[in-house]
């Protein structure tokens, strides 16, 4: 386990904290403490001995001063370190494979044979795939119809992936250029040691690069393709138009076998749950991998909590009048 | 703050109203009867006659002589009253509407007016480390107006309470004074004040009007720590009022009782006043008691 800093320059500001503490100590005795002039002071002094006795520069005041100083110093330290974006590198359990989801967003995906429609069912399935993946798994999303879009590059950030999934929409460009999408996804995985594509589609490629060329390209990068077909053989309706599923199960199996992958068919609403199982068993392979975690957010939160704690102490336990 | 907040008219008017309620006569017209040496000069004793007021019988003289004896007084003379006001730092304190010094000056103004209004002599002085302002006893309203004009100036206030120095000075300054009224809080008094007070009390009638703020007797309630500062030494103390409130009150009342006892032994009268209470009523009641005592 080790820590690296993306913005190490900011760490120099941490040196200001001990300097501030030193200045505070040096000026502590000389600083005039605001106090209430009290005429019968000697009477108070007489009864204070042995009960609560503390000179303004000793005892309670010093305890208060140093405790609050320590809390504030820690808060500043955490805030400064968070600015330097520390990254914690550690060994953790993650998916062996980096996965890019290639999602068919052509108009035929609006067919309602898989409730509520193929597209919405795909998005729900995709969300569950992302949620169930081990923390630290690298995943990306490419959506396509006639043209393809990189919705998100490889990332561990599940919130980013969830946001990208929520923004997926049916593309206006006609056609289904599956080959092009596979090539784009392969390029995203070019630096990955172990890579997979999960191809979610309801039909055959009918535009763009030839499927065989795309598969050869993927194989050259040693990328496994796992096709997931979605849609019933009877097809479904879209805007009153019956759309017959163009899924060719044999083609999907061929894609899988050529790339050492496995295929799965969601040919009914009931098969959606089985698809989750297929993902968890065939796509996710847990192993120990070097992972990284940004500590910036945690340190920022701790710094803010310490400042709030100091504020609370100043107004409760250590509140003094005046 | 360049001037004290003093309401002289209020002081004079309310003193008169209150004494009328308690003494059934105007204080301003009859205040002389409050002081034992006032108005009439004692000449000697004579045998009681059928026309004499039985209140005039002096029982000590009667016991000595073996027959009823009365005091004999001749002619009135002018009263000579001197007001000594404590202007030390502890008097510049107040948790209520008035600082102790403002309250004390209002009391002195009312009594000084009564004195001058009766064509008697009144003088005054302000002290802290030493006497910083003085005016010898004289008659006439000019003295009263000078008092009102000068005592509001804050330049005369602030410093240690060296009552001994002030009394030592007055021993030579005051030649024929009948009554010395000292307005002070008796807090932080330094020097040999007891010695000089004893001497002065022997020469003239001495009254200490003890002016205190409620906080001089009871700590204000607070849930928090409070940082207090000594107005003299600037020393600071952090206290938790609710932890020491009971002991503070007890200690202060004990010290006050000891002070009263000490002053009584010196034949000095003491009238305690508190700044959150109107002074006219306590003064009227006090003077009523004195009238009954000395007549």
Contacts between the chains, C-beta under 8 A, distances in Angstrom:
chain1	res1	chain2	res2	distance
A	33	B	227	6.0
A	33	B	236	6.0
A	34	B	227	7.0
A	35	B	227	4.1
A	35	B	228	6.1
A	35	B	229	3.8
A	35	B	236	5.0
A	36	B	226	6.4
A	36	B	227	6.7
A	36	B	228	5.6
A	36	B	229	6.6
A	37	B	89	7.9
A	37	B	92	7.9
A	37	B	93	6.4
A	37	B	228	7.8
A	37	B	229	5.1
A	37	B	230	7.9
A	37	B	231	4.7
A	38	B	93	7.1
A	38	B	215	7.1
A	38	B	228	4.2
A	38	B	229	6.7
A	38	B	230	7.5
A	38	B	231	7.5
A	39	B	89	7.7
A	39	B	90	3.8
A	39	B	91	7.5
A	39	B	92	8.0
A	39	B	93	3.8
A	39	B	100	7.2
A	39	B	185	6.7
A	39	B	187	5.5
A	39	B	188	7.7
A	39	B	213	6.8
A	39	B	215	7.6
A	39	B	216	6.1
A	39	B	231	6.1
A	40	B	90	7.5
A	40	B	187	5.6
A	40	B	215	7.1
A	40	B	216	4.5
A	40	B	252	6.7
A	41	B	188	8.0
A	41	B	228	6.1
A	41	B	229	7.2
A	41	B	230	3.9
A	41	B	231	7.0
A	41	B	232	7.8
A	41	B	235	7.4
A	41	B	237	7.2
A	42	B	187	7.5
A	42	B	188	6.6
A	42	B	230	7.3
A	43	B	216	7.8
A	43	B	248	6.2
A	43	B	251	5.9
A	43	B	252	5.2
A	43	B	255	7.0
A	44	B	219	7.4
A	44	B	228	6.0
A	44	B	237	6.4
A	44	B	239	6.2
A	44	B	244	7.2
A	44	B	248	6.2
A	45	B	230	7.8
A	45	B	237	6.1
A	46	B	251	5.9
A	47	B	244	5.0
A	47	B	247	4.2
A	47	B	248	5.0
A	47	B	251	5.3
A	48	B	237	6.2
A	48	B	239	5.6
A	48	B	244	5.9
A	51	B	243	5.9
A	51	B	244	5.5
A	51	B	247	7.3
A	52	B	238	7.4
A	52	B	239	6.0
A	52	B	240	5.4
A	52	B	243	5.8
A	52	B	244	7.0
A	53	B	237	7.9
A	54	B	237	7.4
A	54	B	238	4.8
A	55	B	235	7.7
A	55	B	236	6.7
A	55	B	237	6.9
A	55	B	238	7.7
A	56	B	227	6.0
A	56	B	236	3.6
A	56	B	237	7.0
A	56	B	238	6.0
A	57	B	236	7.9
A	59	B	238	7.0
A	60	B	225	6.6
A	60	B	238	5.0
A	61	B	227	7.7
A	61	B	238	5.6
A	318	B	225	7.5
A	319	B	224	4.5
A	319	B	225	7.0
A	320	B	224	6.2
A	320	B	225	4.6
A	320	B	226	6.6
A	320	B	227	5.4
A	320	B	238	6.8
A	321	B	222	6.3
A	321	B	224	5.5
A	321	B	225	7.4
A	321	B	226	4.6
A	321	B	227	7.0
A	322	B	227	7.0
